[in-house]
Amino acid sequence: MLARLAEYYGVTTDYLCGLSDNPQGTSDRPILDATCEAIIAKLMGAPDDVVREAMDYVEYLTAKAERRMRQERKERDSLKRMADKVDAEKGEK
């Protein structure tokens, strides 16, 4: 189902799940699509409580990935500011 929605909208399943900011994905898209389809297939006949638990876990993993990406972005920005400062100081000399 998720793969069909992604195909309909022309985006990746990761984008629909909030795991990526890039709607077009990367070169490993077929692997991710196959993984998502396998997960969905396993959950199709599962009891509602199992599906809810799986969704809770997906939300946990998504939040964890978002925190990691924010931290990495923060570190990159900090390094860039430091490099810009060093470059500016070199230019003043």
N, CA, C and O atoms as a GROMACS GRO file, in nm:
protein
  372
    1MET      N    1   0.082  -0.119   0.000
    1MET     CA    2   0.000   0.000   0.000
    1MET      C    3   0.087   0.126   0.000
    1MET      O    4   0.065   0.217  -0.080
    2LEU      N    5   0.186   0.131   0.088
    2LEU     CA    6   0.274   0.247   0.096
    2LEU      C    7   0.350   0.266  -0.035
    2LEU      O    8   0.366   0.378  -0.083
    3ALA      N    9   0.396   0.157  -0.091
    3ALA     CA   10   0.470   0.165  -0.217
    3ALA      C   11   0.379   0.218  -0.328
    3ALA      O   12   0.425   0.294  -0.414
    4ARG      N   13   0.254   0.180  -0.327
    4ARG     CA   14   0.160   0.230  -0.428
    4ARG      C   15   0.137   0.380  -0.413
    4ARG      O   16   0.133   0.453  -0.512
    5LEU      N   17   0.123   0.426  -0.289
    5LEU     CA   18   0.107   0.569  -0.265
    5LEU      C   19   0.230   0.646  -0.313
    5LEU      O   20   0.219   0.751  -0.376
    6ALA      N   21   0.347   0.593  -0.282
    6ALA     CA   22   0.471   0.658  -0.324
    6ALA      C   23   0.478   0.665  -0.476
    6ALA      O   24   0.516   0.767  -0.533
    7GLU      N   25   0.442   0.556  -0.541
    7GLU     CA   26   0.444   0.554  -0.687
    7GLU      C   27   0.343   0.654  -0.744
    7GLU      O   28   0.374   0.727  -0.838
    8TYR      N   29   0.224   0.658  -0.687
    8TYR     CA   30   0.119   0.750  -0.733
    8TYR      C   31   0.165   0.896  -0.724
    8TYR      O   32   0.146   0.973  -0.817
    9TYR      N   33   0.226   0.931  -0.611
    9TYR     CA   34   0.269   1.069  -0.590
    9TYR      C   35   0.408   1.099  -0.647
    9TYR      O   36   0.453   1.213  -0.646
   10GLY      N   37   0.475   0.996  -0.696
   10GLY     CA   38   0.607   1.016  -0.755
   10GLY      C   39   0.715   1.048  -0.652
   10GLY      O   40   0.808   1.123  -0.681
   11VAL      N   41   0.701   0.990  -0.534
   11VAL     CA   42   0.798   1.011  -0.427
   11VAL      C   43   0.842   0.876  -0.373
   11VAL      O   44   0.789   0.772  -0.414
   12THR      N   45   0.937   0.877  -0.282
   12THR     CA   46   0.982   0.752  -0.222
   12THR      C   47   0.898   0.720  -0.098
   12THR      O   48   0.831   0.807  -0.043
   13THR      N   49   0.904   0.596  -0.057
   13THR     CA   50   0.835   0.557   0.066
   13THR      C   51   0.901   0.623   0.186
   13THR      O   52   0.834   0.656   0.283
   14ASP      N   53   1.031   0.642   0.180
   14ASP     CA   54   1.101   0.712   0.288
   14ASP      C   55   1.048   0.854   0.304
   14ASP      O   56   1.031   0.903   0.415
   15TYR      N   57   1.022   0.919   0.191
   15TYR     CA   58   0.969   1.055   0.195
   15TYR      C   59   0.830   1.055   0.259
   15TYR      O   60   0.800   1.142   0.342
   16LEU      N   61   0.746   0.959   0.221
   16LEU     CA   62   0.612   0.950   0.280
   16LEU      C   63   0.618   0.922   0.430
   16LEU      O   64   0.535   0.971   0.506
   17CYS      N   65   0.717   0.844   0.472
   17CYS     CA   66   0.730   0.809   0.613
   17CYS      C   67   0.802   0.917   0.694
   17CYS      O   68   0.812   0.907   0.816
   18GLY      N   69   0.852   1.018   0.626
   18GLY     CA   70   0.923   1.124   0.696
   18GLY      C   71   1.068   1.091   0.727
   18GLY      O   72   1.132   1.158   0.808
   19LEU      N   73   1.120   0.988   0.661
   19LEU     CA   74   1.258   0.947   0.686
   19LEU      C   75   1.357   1.019   0.596
   19LEU      O   76   1.478   1.010   0.616
   20SER      N   77   1.305   1.091   0.496
   20SER     CA   78   1.391   1.162   0.402
   20SER      C   79   1.327   1.294   0.365
   20SER      O   80   1.205   1.306   0.357
   21ASP      N   81   1.412   1.394   0.343
   21ASP     CA   82   1.365   1.522   0.294
   21ASP      C   83   1.365   1.526   0.142
   21ASP      O   84   1.314   1.620   0.081
   22ASN      N   85   1.422   1.424   0.081
   22ASN     CA   86   1.435   1.418  -0.064
   22ASN      C   87   1.324   1.331  -0.123
   22ASN      O   88   1.328   1.209  -0.107
   23PRO      N   89   1.225   1.391  -0.190
   23PRO     CA   90   1.115   1.311  -0.243
   23PRO      C   91   1.158   1.215  -0.354
   23PRO      O   92   1.089   1.116  -0.380
   24GLN      N   93   1.272   1.242  -0.418
   24GLN     CA   94   1.318   1.157  -0.527
   24GLN      C   95   1.406   1.042  -0.479
   24GLN      O   96   1.431   0.948  -0.554
   25GLY      N   97   1.453   1.049  -0.357
   25GLY     CA   98   1.533   0.942  -0.301
   25GLY      C   99   1.675   0.941  -0.353
   25GLY      O  100   1.722   1.038  -0.413
   26THR      N  101   1.742   0.831  -0.329
   26THR     CA  102   1.880   0.814  -0.372
   26THR      C  103   1.890   0.688  -0.455
   26THR      O  104   1.789   0.624  -0.486
   27SER      N  105   2.010   0.652  -0.491
   27SER     CA  106   2.030   0.536  -0.578
   27SER      C  107   1.990   0.404  -0.512
   27SER      O  108   1.972   0.304  -0.581
   28ASP      N  109   1.975   0.402  -0.380
   28ASP     CA  110   1.939   0.277  -0.312
   28ASP      C  111   1.788   0.263  -0.296
   28ASP      O  112   1.741   0.182  -0.216
   29ARG      N  113   1.710   0.340  -0.371
   29ARG     CA  114   1.564   0.338  -0.360
   29ARG      C  115   1.504   0.199  -0.377
   29ARG      O  116   1.418   0.162  -0.297
   30PRO      N  117   1.544   0.120  -0.478
   30PRO     CA  118   1.482  -0.012  -0.491
   30PRO      C  119   1.498  -0.099  -0.366
   30PRO      O  120   1.408  -0.176  -0.332
   31ILE      N  121   1.611  -0.088  -0.299
   31ILE     CA  122   1.632  -0.166  -0.177
   31ILE      C  123   1.534  -0.121  -0.069
   31ILE      O  124   1.474  -0.204  -0.002
   32LEU      N  125   1.519   0.011  -0.054
   32LEU     CA  126   1.428   0.063   0.047
   32LEU      C  127   1.284   0.028   0.014
   32LEU      O  128   1.208  -0.010   0.103
   33ASP      N  129   1.245   0.039  -0.113
   33ASP     CA  130   1.110   0.004  -0.151
   33ASP      C  131   1.082  -0.143  -0.123
   33ASP      O  132   0.975  -0.178  -0.073
   34ALA      N  133   1.178  -0.229  -0.154
   34ALA     CA  134   1.160  -0.372  -0.129
   34ALA      C  135   1.148  -0.398   0.020
   34ALA      O  136   1.069  -0.482   0.062
   35THR      N  137   1.226  -0.328   0.099
   35THR     CA  138   1.220  -0.344   0.244
   35THR      C  139   1.085  -0.300   0.297
   35THR      O  140   1.024  -0.369   0.378
   36CYS      N  141   1.039  -0.184   0.252
   36CYS     CA  142   0.908  -0.135   0.296
   36CYS      C  143   0.796  -0.230   0.256
   36CYS      O  144   0.706  -0.258   0.335
   37GLU      N  145   0.804  -0.280   0.135
   37GLU     CA  146   0.702  -0.375   0.090
   37GLU      C  147   0.704  -0.502   0.175
   37GLU      O  148   0.598  -0.557   0.207
   38ALA      N  149   0.822  -0.549   0.212
   38ALA     CA  150   0.833  -0.669   0.295
   38ALA      C  151   0.774  -0.644   0.433
   38ALA      O  152   0.705  -0.730   0.489
   39ILE      N  153   0.800  -0.526   0.489
   39ILE     CA  154   0.745  -0.492   0.620
   39ILE      C  155   0.593  -0.487   0.613
   39ILE      O  156   0.525  -0.542   0.699
   40ILE      N  157   0.541  -0.421   0.511
   40ILE     CA  158   0.396  -0.410   0.496
   40ILE      C  159   0.334  -0.548   0.479
   40ILE      O  160   0.230  -0.576   0.538
   41ALA      N  161   0.397  -0.633   0.399
   41ALA     CA  162   0.344  -0.768   0.378
   41ALA      C  163   0.337  -0.845   0.509
   41ALA      O  164   0.240  -0.918   0.533
   42LYS      N  165   0.436  -0.829   0.594
   42LYS     CA  166   0.436  -0.899   0.722
   42LYS      C  167   0.326  -0.847   0.814
   42LYS      O  168   0.271  -0.922   0.895
   43LEU      N  169   0.295  -0.718   0.803
   43LEU     CA  170   0.195  -0.658   0.892
   43LEU      C  171   0.052  -0.671   0.840
   43LEU      O  172  -0.042  -0.647   0.916
   44MET      N  173   0.034  -0.707   0.715
   44MET     CA  174  -0.099  -0.712   0.656
   44MET      C  175  -0.197  -0.798   0.736
   44MET      O  176  -0.312  -0.759   0.754
   45GLY      N  177  -0.156  -0.912   0.782
   45GLY     CA  178  -0.246  -1.000   0.854
   45GLY      C  179  -0.229  -0.997   1.004
   45GLY      O  180  -0.291  -1.076   1.076
   46ALA      N  181  -0.147  -0.906   1.051
   46ALA     CA  182  -0.118  -0.899   1.195
   46ALA      C  183  -0.235  -0.837   1.271
   46ALA      O  184  -0.311  -0.757   1.216
   47PRO      N  185  -0.249  -0.875   1.398
   47PRO     CA  186  -0.354  -0.814   1.481
   47PRO      C  187  -0.330  -0.664   1.497
   47PRO      O  188  -0.217  -0.616   1.486
   48ASP      N  189  -0.437  -0.591   1.523
   48ASP     CA  190  -0.429  -0.445   1.536
   48ASP      C  191  -0.326  -0.399   1.638
   48ASP      O  192  -0.256  -0.301   1.616
   49ASP      N  193  -0.317  -0.470   1.752
   49ASP     CA  194  -0.223  -0.427   1.855
   49ASP      C  195  -0.079  -0.440   1.807
   49ASP      O  196   0.007  -0.360   1.845
   50VAL      N  197  -0.051  -0.540   1.726
   50VAL     CA  198   0.083  -0.558   1.672
   50VAL      C  199   0.114  -0.447   1.572
   50VAL      O  200   0.225  -0.394   1.571
   51VAL      N  201   0.017  -0.413   1.489
   51VAL     CA  202   0.036  -0.305   1.392
   51VAL      C  203   0.061  -0.173   1.465
   51VAL      O  204   0.148  -0.096   1.426
   52ARG      N  205  -0.017  -0.147   1.571
   52ARG     CA  206   0.003  -0.024   1.649
   52ARG      C  207   0.142  -0.021   1.712
   52ARG      O  208   0.209   0.082   1.712
   53GLU      N  209   0.184  -0.135   1.765
   53GLU     CA  210   0.317  -0.142   1.826
   53GLU      C  211   0.426  -0.119   1.721
   53GLU      O  212   0.525  -0.050   1.748
   54ALA      N  213   0.408  -0.176   1.603
   54ALA     CA  214   0.504  -0.155   1.495
   54ALA      C  215   0.508  -0.008   1.455
   54ALA      O  216   0.615   0.048   1.431
   55MET      N  217   0.392   0.056   1.448
   55MET     CA  218   0.387   0.198   1.413
   55MET      C  219   0.454   0.283   1.520
   55MET      O  220   0.525   0.378   1.488
   56ASP      N  221   0.432   0.248   1.646
   56ASP     CA  222   0.498   0.320   1.755
   56ASP      C  223   0.650   0.310   1.741
   56ASP      O  224   0.722   0.407   1.762
   57TYR      N  225   0.697   0.191   1.704
   57TYR     CA  226   0.840   0.171   1.688
   57TYR      C  227   0.894   0.250   1.569
   57TYR      O  228   1.002   0.309   1.576
   58VAL      N  229   0.818   0.252   1.460
   58VAL     CA  230   0.858   0.330   1.342
   58VAL      C  231   0.867   0.478   1.380
   58VAL      O  232   0.961   0.546   1.340
   59GLU      N  233   0.770   0.527   1.456
   59GLU     CA  234   0.773   0.667   1.499
   59GLU      C  235   0.893   0.694   1.589
   59GLU      O  236   0.956   0.800   1.579
   60TYR      N  237   0.926   0.599   1.676
   60TYR     CA  238   1.044   0.613   1.762
   60TYR      C  239   1.170   0.622   1.676
   60TYR      O  240   1.254   0.709   1.697
   61LEU      N  241   1.183   0.531   1.579
   61LEU     CA  242   1.301   0.530   1.493
   61LEU      C  243   1.310   0.658   1.409
   61LEU      O  244   1.418   0.711   1.388
   62THR      N  245   1.196   0.705   1.362
   62THR     CA  246   1.193   0.828   1.284
   62THR      C  247   1.238   0.946   1.368
   62THR      O  248   1.319   1.028   1.323
   63ALA      N  249   1.187   0.956   1.490
   63ALA     CA  250   1.227   1.065   1.579
   63ALA      C  251   1.377   1.057   1.610
   63ALA      O  252   1.446   1.159   1.615
   64LYS      N  253   1.426   0.935   1.631
   64LYS     CA  254   1.568   0.916   1.659
   64LYS      C  255   1.652   0.961   1.540
   64LYS      O  256   1.755   1.027   1.558
   65ALA      N  257   1.610   0.925   1.419
   65ALA     CA  258   1.683   0.965   1.298
   65ALA      C  259   1.680   1.117   1.280
   65ALA      O  260   1.780   1.177   1.241
   66GLU      N  261   1.566   1.178   1.310
   66GLU     CA  262   1.555   1.323   1.298
   66GLU      C  263   1.648   1.392   1.397
   66GLU      O  264   1.713   1.491   1.363
   67ARG      N  265   1.654   1.340   1.520
   67ARG     CA  266   1.746   1.398   1.619
   67ARG      C  267   1.890   1.386   1.572
   67ARG      O  268   1.968   1.480   1.585
   68ARG      N  269   1.924   1.271   1.518
   68ARG     CA  270   2.061   1.249   1.470
   68ARG      C  271   2.092   1.344   1.354
   68ARG      O  272   2.200   1.402   1.349
   69MET      N  273   1.997   1.360   1.261
   69MET     CA  274   2.020   1.450   1.148
   69MET      C  275   2.033   1.594   1.194
   69MET      O  276   2.116   1.668   1.141
   70ARG      N  277   1.952   1.636   1.291
   70ARG     CA  278   1.963   1.772   1.345
   70ARG      C  279   2.100   1.793   1.409
   70ARG      O  280   2.163   1.896   1.390
   71GLN      N  281   2.145   1.693   1.487
   71GLN     CA  282   2.275   1.703   1.553
   71GLN      C  283   2.387   1.710   1.450
   71GLN      O  284   2.480   1.790   1.463
   72GLU      N  285   2.380   1.626   1.347
   72GLU     CA  286   2.482   1.627   1.242
   72GLU      C  287   2.482   1.761   1.169
   72GLU      O  288   2.588   1.814   1.138
   73ARG      N  289   2.364   1.814   1.141
   73ARG     CA  290   2.353   1.944   1.073
   73ARG      C  291   2.412   2.053   1.161
   73ARG      O  292   2.482   2.142   1.112
   74LYS      N  293   2.383   2.046   1.291
   74LYS     CA  294   2.436   2.144   1.385
   74LYS      C  295   2.589   2.139   1.388
   74LYS      O  296   2.655   2.242   1.387
   75GLU      N  297   2.644   2.018   1.391
   75GLU     CA  298   2.790   2.001   1.392
   75GLU      C  299   2.852   2.052   1.262
   75GLU      O  300   2.957   2.116   1.264
   76ARG      N  301   2.788   2.022   1.148
   76ARG     CA  302   2.838   2.070   1.018
   76ARG      C  303   2.837   2.222   1.014
   76ARG      O  304   2.934   2.284   0.970
   77ASP      N  305   2.727   2.282   1.060
   77ASP     CA  306   2.717   2.428   1.060
   77ASP      C  307   2.825   2.490   1.149
   77ASP      O  308   2.884   2.592   1.114
   78SER      N  309   2.849   2.428   1.263
   78SER     CA  310   2.951   2.477   1.355
   78SER      C  311   3.090   2.470   1.291
   78SER      O  312   3.168   2.564   1.301
   79LEU      N  313   3.119   2.358   1.226
   79LEU     CA  314   3.248   2.343   1.158
   79LEU      C  315   3.262   2.444   1.045
   79LEU      O  316   3.370   2.500   1.024
   80LYS      N  317   3.155   2.468   0.972
   80LYS     CA  318   3.160   2.565   0.863
   80LYS      C  319   3.185   2.705   0.918
   80LYS      O  320   3.264   2.781   0.862
   81ARG      N  321   3.118   2.741   1.027
   81ARG     CA  322   3.141   2.872   1.087
   81ARG      C  323   3.286   2.887   1.131
   81ARG      O  324   3.347   2.992   1.112
   82MET      N  325   3.342   2.780   1.190
   82MET     CA  326   3.481   2.785   1.234
   82MET      C  327   3.574   2.801   1.114
   82MET      O  328   3.668   2.880   1.119
   83ALA      N  329   3.548   2.727   1.006
   83ALA     CA  330   3.631   2.736   0.886
   83ALA      C  331   3.619   2.875   0.824
   83ALA      O  332   3.719   2.931   0.778
   84ASP      N  333   3.498   2.930   0.821
   84ASP     CA  334   3.479   3.064   0.767
   84ASP      C  335   3.555   3.168   0.849
   84ASP      O  336   3.612   3.262   0.795
   85LYS      N  337   3.555   3.148   0.980
   85LYS     CA  338   3.626   3.241   1.069
   85LYS      C  339   3.776   3.235   1.043
   85LYS      O  340   3.842   3.338   1.036
   86VAL      N  341   3.828   3.114   1.028
   86VAL     CA  342   3.971   3.097   1.000
   86VAL      C  343   4.005   3.161   0.865
   86VAL      O  344   4.106   3.231   0.853
   87ASP      N  345   3.920   3.138   0.765
   87ASP     CA  346   3.944   3.199   0.634
   87ASP      C  347   3.942   3.351   0.642
   87ASP      O  348   4.024   3.419   0.580
   88ALA      N  349   3.847   3.405   0.719
   88ALA     CA  350   3.837   3.550   0.735
   88ALA      C  351   3.961   3.605   0.804
   88ALA      O  352   4.012   3.711   0.767
   89GLU      N  353   4.010   3.534   0.905
   89GLU     CA  354   4.130   3.578   0.977
   89GLU      C  355   4.252   3.574   0.886
   89GLU      O  356   4.338   3.662   0.894
   90LYS      N  357   4.260   3.475   0.800
   90LYS     CA  358   4.372   3.466   0.705
   90LYS      C  359   4.367   3.582   0.606
   90LYS      O  360   4.470   3.636   0.567
   91GLY      N  361   4.247   3.620   0.567
   91GLY     CA  362   4.230   3.729   0.472
   91GLY      C  363   4.266   3.864   0.531
   91GLY      O  364   4.303   3.956   0.457
   92GLU      N  365   4.257   3.878   0.662
   92GLU     CA  366   4.290   4.004   0.728
   92GLU      C  367   4.440   4.025   0.740
   92GLU      O  368   4.485   4.138   0.756
   93LYS      N  369   4.516   3.918   0.734
   93LYS     CA  370   4.662   3.927   0.754
   93LYS      C  371   4.732   3.965   0.628
   93LYS      O  372   4.854   3.977   0.626
   0.00000   0.00000   0.00000
